Amino acid sequence: MRAEVSSLRRLETESARLYRVLQTSVDAEIKDAGFLPDATKYGMLVDGKAGQNGASSNGRRTSATPAPSAAASHSSEKQKTLIAKVAKEQKFTAEDLDGIAKRMFGSCLAELDRKQSSSFISELLAIAGPPRFRKASRQPAATVNGAAA
């Protein structure tokens, strides 16, 4: 992918746009992964863990561990807090947030899992523009080869 920027001032905006395009493409490919066999029926899991090449169960059937609960796959508290913080700063309504989530994933914000929430946050930060809400950072600036990064 290639993009030309007319001014260095637009570099950050264009970079964020390209990242969103890339992230959206990757997310779409992950959603449409095609046929995947059931790991519990085709021997890919041994005692609930991924087996290694050559691992043998001597013909014994093993049961896989149950899938994590639905609540465990939803957004983390940190993700929810950051979304609320950005929404408050940018004066986004709950309908605005749900609209973005539905456009990106086809479901409302409350139904997103952690990975989707991460992509949602990236999109929200790109829409919000420069990170004005993060200026109270207590961490020192990162340095690379003795210079500020």
C-alpha distance (Angstrom), angle and dihedral (degrees) to the residues before:
residue distance angle dihedral
M1 . . .
R2 3.78 . .
A3 3.80 132.5 .
E4 3.77 132.5 177.7
V5 3.78 120.3 -141.2
S6 3.78 119.6 -155.6
S7 3.79 94.2 -156.2
L8 3.78 136.0 18.6
R9 3.79 87.2 -124.4
R10 3.81 88.8 68.2
L11 3.81 93.3 49.4
E12 3.81 95.2 92.5
T13 3.81 93.0 47.1
E14 3.79 93.2 47.0
S15 3.79 91.5 45.9
A16 3.82 90.3 53.0
R17 3.82 90.5 48.4
L18 3.80 92.4 50.8
Y19 3.79 90.9 47.5
R20 3.83 89.9 52.4
V21 3.81 91.0 50.6
L22 3.79 91.1 49.3
Q23 3.81 93.0 45.6
T24 3.80 92.2 48.6
S25 3.81 90.8 50.2
V26 3.80 92.6 49.5
D27 3.81 91.7 46.6
A28 3.81 90.7 50.9
E29 3.80 91.2 51.1
I30 3.80 91.5 49.2
K31 3.82 91.3 50.7
D32 3.82 91.1 51.1
A33 3.80 98.4 45.3
G34 3.79 92.9 143.2
F35 3.79 124.9 -139.6
L36 3.79 116.2 -2.9
P37 3.79 118.4 177.4
D38 3.80 119.5 -124.3
A39 3.82 105.1 -95.1
T40 3.80 92.2 -149.1
K41 3.82 92.4 58.6
Y42 3.80 102.7 38.1
G43 3.79 101.3 51.8
M44 3.79 99.3 -107.3
L45 3.79 92.5 124.1
V46 3.80 123.4 60.1
D47 3.80 113.8 -170.4
G48 3.79 89.2 -18.0
K49 3.81 93.2 -53.2
A50 3.77 131.5 99.0
G51 3.79 108.6 -93.5
Q52 3.78 123.6 -128.5
N53 3.80 125.5 -126.2
G54 3.78 108.8 -80.6
A55 3.81 93.8 16.4
S56 3.77 109.0 141.2
S57 3.76 132.2 -165.7
N58 3.86 92.3 -168.2
G59 3.76 91.5 -120.0
R60 3.80 94.4 -55.4
R61 3.76 115.1 138.6
T62 3.76 113.1 -126.9
S63 3.75 125.7 -165.1
A64 3.76 121.8 -130.6
T65 3.77 121.6 -125.5
P66 3.77 114.4 -99.6
A67 3.76 118.9 -95.3
P68 3.80 115.5 -94.7
S69 3.77 114.9 -92.1
A70 3.78 118.5 -90.0
A71 3.80 91.2 -113.0
A72 3.81 91.2 58.9
S73 3.80 91.7 59.7
H74 3.81 97.0 53.8
S75 3.81 124.9 95.9
S76 3.78 117.2 -60.0
E77 3.78 120.7 -115.0
K78 3.83 90.1 -109.2
Q79 3.80 90.2 54.0
K80 3.81 91.7 48.5
T81 3.81 90.8 48.3
L82 3.82 93.0 50.5
I83 3.80 92.3 47.0
A84 3.81 90.3 50.6
K85 3.81 91.3 47.2
V86 3.81 94.0 51.2
A87 3.81 91.6 42.8
K88 3.81 91.2 52.2
E89 3.82 92.7 46.4
Q90 3.80 92.6 48.4
K91 3.83 94.5 38.1
F92 3.81 93.3 -121.8
T93 3.80 115.6 166.6
A94 3.80 124.4 -137.9
E95 3.80 87.1 -105.9
D96 3.81 90.3 54.6
L97 3.81 91.1 51.9
D98 3.80 93.2 46.2
G99 3.80 89.7 48.4
I100 3.81 91.5 54.9
A101 3.83 91.1 46.3
K102 3.81 92.1 48.6
R103 3.80 91.4 48.4
M104 3.81 91.4 50.2
F105 3.81 102.4 36.9
G106 3.79 108.6 7.6
S107 3.80 93.1 -115.6
C108 3.79 137.3 82.9
L109 3.80 123.5 -92.3
A110 3.82 94.8 -102.1
E111 3.83 90.9 59.4
L112 3.82 97.4 54.1
D113 3.78 120.0 114.2
R114 3.81 123.3 -138.1
K115 3.79 95.6 -89.2
Q116 3.79 92.7 48.0
S117 3.80 90.0 45.9
S118 3.79 89.4 54.1
S119 3.81 90.8 53.5
F120 3.80 89.6 44.1
I121 3.82 90.6 54.1
S122 3.81 90.8 50.0
E123 3.80 90.0 52.0
L124 3.81 92.0 45.5
L125 3.81 91.6 51.5
A126 3.80 90.7 48.3
I127 3.81 90.6 51.5
A128 3.82 91.9 45.4
G129 3.79 92.8 55.1
P130 3.81 124.7 -147.6
P131 3.81 113.8 17.8
R132 3.81 99.2 -106.4
F133 3.78 91.5 154.0
R134 3.83 92.3 63.9
K135 3.80 99.5 58.6
A136 3.82 93.7 106.3
S137 3.81 93.4 70.6
R138 3.79 114.5 151.1
Q139 3.79 95.1 -160.2
P140 3.82 119.7 97.1
A141 3.78 117.2 -113.2
A142 3.79 115.0 -87.8
T143 3.79 117.3 -107.6
V144 3.79 129.4 -149.2
N145 3.81 116.9 -166.1
G146 3.79 90.2 -16.5
A147 3.82 95.1 -52.3
A148 3.79 127.4 103.6
A149 3.81 111.8 -98.3
